[in-house]
Amino acid sequence: MGGSEQFTVDVEELGSLATRLRRCTESMEYAGGDLRSATVGDLGHSRIDEAGAEFKSSWEYGIRQIRDLTDAIKQGLEATARAYNETDGAVRQAFAKGIRGSDGGNGTTAATSPFG
């Protein structure tokens, strides 16, 4: 990145994405529940029921894998959002400390760094 470009992070969007990931996982798990409750009577034939049972097993395994990965991503997004919020707070405090350490706004500042 050049000197004129800016890097910004929308912390609220990180939280929103984490929520959307959680909802997607819940939807997939709900669909898996529908599959688990299907019976031969629902499917119409024993061979279809057998194929459905195989599919259900594969589906449930896949959903568990997706859920685990999604949970890890969600936790990472939440941790990232917390870290950005904490960093922003620390920077604000550092600048506030630097402003308080100035000589009242006449153009000179105290010799101490605003970063501690």
PyMOL commands that set and color helices and strands:
alter all, ss='L'
color gray80, all
select helices_A, chain A and resi 11-37+40-43+46-100
alter helices_A, ss='H'
color red, helices_A
deselect
rebuild
show_as cartoon
